[in-house]
């Protein structure tokens, strides 16, 4: 996960202070306000402790196909494991109990063109569902895959998530952001089998 701080802003639609989580980032908080992000092929997990009312969100993508030869999580999936564990640890630091955590997951859309053999969205979706099951974290809701990017607003005080599916003309910004993120991941992981293609014009 990236070490740059998420962006703080005032959300005029909901009239609350909000924190925007970019690809590779995470944030956890308690009290009023919201945590927001925009996901396409990436996956965002919203975790919540309903007793302490502590919530957190991450935004991540796996860099390539994973192998399960030596553990439940292959090399690629370790990026996702890290994204999940660092968010959980941040919530525990705020006073959450891991045994009480519940989850809502979003994203995994098929928006990255040019990947004939690598369905990034499907891979991300499969990983997050497997992780939650493996770790015994109850899944309350999911909105995964399909072809539409999603804009998310998560409210830690209530555990509520507002989801808005975006129109076709809003795809380009999401694709550009996620392509740049995937290129960085490919470099971090040593490249693997990932090759970035330009969409046909």
C-alpha positions as CSV (number, residue, x, y, z in Angstrom):
1,X,0.0,0.0,0.0
2,X,1.2,3.5,-0.7
3,X,2.4,5.8,2.1
4,X,1.0,9.0,0.7
5,X,-1.9,10.4,2.7
6,X,-5.5,10.2,1.4
7,X,-7.0,13.5,0.4
8,X,-9.4,15.3,2.8
9,X,-12.2,17.4,1.4
10,X,-15.7,18.6,2.1
11,X,-18.4,16.5,0.3
12,X,-21.2,18.9,-0.8
13,X,-23.5,16.1,-1.7
14,X,-23.6,14.6,1.8
15,X,-22.5,17.7,3.6
16,X,-19.8,15.9,5.6
17,X,-16.0,16.0,5.8
18,X,-14.7,13.2,3.7
19,X,-11.4,11.4,3.0
20,X,-10.7,10.2,-0.5
21,X,-8.8,6.9,-0.8
22,X,-6.8,6.4,-4.0
23,X,-5.5,3.1,-5.5
24,X,-3.0,1.6,-3.1
25,X,-4.2,3.6,-0.1
26,X,-6.3,2.9,3.0
27,X,-8.0,4.8,5.8
28,X,-9.8,4.0,9.1
29,X,-11.8,6.3,11.3
30,X,-14.6,6.7,13.8
31,X,-17.3,9.3,14.2
32,X,-19.1,11.4,11.6
33,X,-17.9,11.9,8.1
34,X,-17.3,9.6,5.2
35,X,-14.5,7.7,3.4
36,X,-14.8,7.7,-0.4
37,X,-13.2,6.2,-3.4
38,X,-13.7,5.4,-7.1
39,X,-13.1,1.8,-8.2
40,X,-13.1,0.1,-11.6
41,X,-11.1,-3.2,-11.8
42,X,-9.7,-2.5,-8.4
43,X,-11.5,-3.8,-5.3
44,X,-12.4,-1.7,-2.2
45,X,-13.2,-3.4,1.1
46,X,-15.2,-1.5,3.7
47,X,-14.7,-3.1,7.2
48,X,-16.7,-2.1,10.2
49,X,-16.8,-2.8,13.9
50,X,-20.5,-2.4,14.8
51,X,-19.9,-2.1,18.5
52,X,-17.2,0.6,18.5
53,X,-18.5,2.0,15.2
54,X,-15.0,2.1,13.7
55,X,-14.8,1.8,9.9
56,X,-12.1,1.5,7.4
57,X,-11.7,1.3,3.6
58,X,-8.9,0.1,1.3
59,X,-8.4,0.2,-2.5
60,X,-6.2,-2.3,-4.1
61,X,-5.4,-4.4,-7.2
62,X,-3.5,-7.6,-7.5
63,X,-0.5,-7.3,-9.9
64,X,-0.9,-10.6,-11.7
65,X,-2.1,-14.2,-11.5
66,X,-1.3,-15.9,-8.2
67,X,0.0,-19.3,-7.4
68,X,-1.1,-21.3,-4.4
69,X,1.8,-23.7,-4.4
70,X,3.2,-23.1,-0.9
71,X,0.4,-21.3,0.9
72,X,-3.2,-20.2,0.7
73,X,-1.9,-16.9,-0.9
74,X,0.3,-16.8,-3.9
75,X,2.9,-14.2,-4.7
76,X,0.4,-11.9,-6.4
77,X,-2.2,-12.3,-3.8
78,X,0.2,-11.2,-1.1
79,X,-0.4,-7.6,-2.3
80,X,-4.1,-8.1,-1.4
81,X,-3.3,-9.8,1.9
82,X,-1.1,-6.8,2.8
83,X,-3.8,-4.4,1.8
84,X,-6.3,-6.2,4.0
85,X,-4.1,-6.8,7.0
86,X,-2.8,-3.2,7.1
87,X,-6.3,-1.9,7.1
88,X,-7.3,-4.4,9.8
89,X,-4.3,-3.4,11.9
90,X,-5.2,0.3,11.6
91,X,-8.7,-0.4,12.8
92,X,-7.4,-2.5,15.8
93,X,-5.1,0.5,16.7
94,X,-8.3,2.6,16.9
95,X,-10.0,0.1,19.2
96,X,-11.8,-2.3,16.9
97,X,-12.0,-6.0,17.7
98,X,-11.0,-8.3,14.8
99,X,-13.6,-10.9,15.8
100,X,-16.4,-8.3,15.4
101,X,-15.4,-7.1,12.0
102,X,-17.9,-7.3,9.1
103,X,-17.3,-6.5,5.5
104,X,-18.8,-5.0,2.4
105,X,-16.9,-5.3,-0.9
106,X,-17.1,-3.4,-4.2
107,X,-15.4,-3.2,-7.6
108,X,-13.8,-5.8,-9.8
109,X,-15.4,-4.4,-12.9
110,X,-14.1,-5.3,-16.4
111,X,-13.0,-1.8,-17.4
112,X,-9.3,-2.3,-18.4
113,X,-9.2,-3.0,-22.1
114,X,-6.4,-4.9,-23.8
115,X,-6.1,-7.7,-21.3
116,X,-7.0,-10.8,-23.3
117,X,-5.8,-13.4,-20.8
118,X,-5.9,-11.5,-17.5
119,X,-9.3,-10.5,-16.1
120,X,-8.1,-8.2,-13.4
121,X,-11.5,-7.5,-12.0
122,X,-12.5,-11.2,-11.7
123,X,-9.1,-11.9,-10.1
124,X,-9.5,-9.1,-7.5
125,X,-13.1,-10.1,-6.7
126,X,-12.2,-13.8,-6.2
127,X,-9.3,-12.9,-3.9
128,X,-11.2,-10.6,-1.6
129,X,-14.1,-13.1,-1.2
130,X,-11.6,-15.9,-0.5
131,X,-9.7,-13.8,2.0
132,X,-12.8,-12.9,4.0
133,X,-13.9,-16.5,4.1
134,X,-10.4,-17.7,5.1
135,X,-10.2,-15.1,7.9
136,X,-13.7,-15.6,9.2
137,X,-14.9,-12.1,8.5
138,X,-18.6,-12.0,7.8
139,X,-19.6,-10.6,4.4
140,X,-22.7,-8.3,4.7
141,X,-22.9,-7.1,1.1
142,X,-21.1,-7.2,-2.2
143,X,-21.3,-5.4,-5.6
144,X,-18.6,-7.0,-7.7
145,X,-17.7,-7.4,-11.4
146,X,-19.9,-6.2,-14.2
147,X,-18.7,-3.4,-16.5
148,X,-19.3,-0.3,-14.5
149,X,-16.9,1.7,-12.3
150,X,-18.4,2.5,-8.9
151,X,-18.2,5.6,-6.7
152,X,-18.3,4.7,-3.0
153,X,-19.1,6.6,0.2
154,X,-18.6,4.7,3.4
155,X,-19.9,6.2,6.7
156,X,-18.0,4.7,9.7
157,X,-20.6,6.0,12.3
158,X,-23.4,3.8,10.8
159,X,-21.6,1.3,8.6
160,X,-23.7,2.4,5.6
161,X,-22.2,2.5,2.1
162,X,-23.6,4.5,-0.7
163,X,-22.8,3.1,-4.2
164,X,-23.2,4.9,-7.5
165,X,-22.5,3.2,-10.8
166,X,-20.8,5.5,-13.3
167,X,-21.7,6.2,-16.9
168,X,-19.6,5.3,-19.9
169,X,-18.2,8.8,-20.4
170,X,-16.6,8.6,-16.9
171,X,-14.7,5.4,-17.7
172,X,-11.6,7.1,-19.2
173,X,-10.4,8.7,-15.9
174,X,-10.9,5.4,-14.1
175,X,-9.0,3.4,-16.8
176,X,-6.1,5.9,-16.8
177,X,-5.8,5.8,-13.0
178,X,-5.9,2.1,-12.8
179,X,-3.5,1.5,-15.7
180,X,-0.9,3.8,-14.0
181,X,-1.4,1.9,-10.7
182,X,-1.1,-1.5,-12.5
183,X,2.1,-0.4,-14.1
184,X,3.6,0.6,-10.7
185,X,2.5,-2.8,-9.3
186,X,4.1,-4.7,-12.2
187,X,7.3,-2.9,-11.5
188,X,7.1,-3.6,-7.8
189,X,6.4,-7.3,-8.3
190,X,9.1,-7.7,-10.9
191,X,6.9,-7.6,-13.9
192,X,5.4,-11.1,-14.1
193,X,3.2,-11.7,-17.0
194,X,1.6,-8.3,-17.1
195,X,1.7,-6.4,-20.4
196,X,-0.1,-3.1,-20.8
197,X,-1.8,-2.4,-24.1
198,X,-3.3,0.8,-25.3
199,X,-7.0,0.7,-26.1
200,X,-7.8,0.9,-29.8
201,X,-8.8,4.4,-31.0
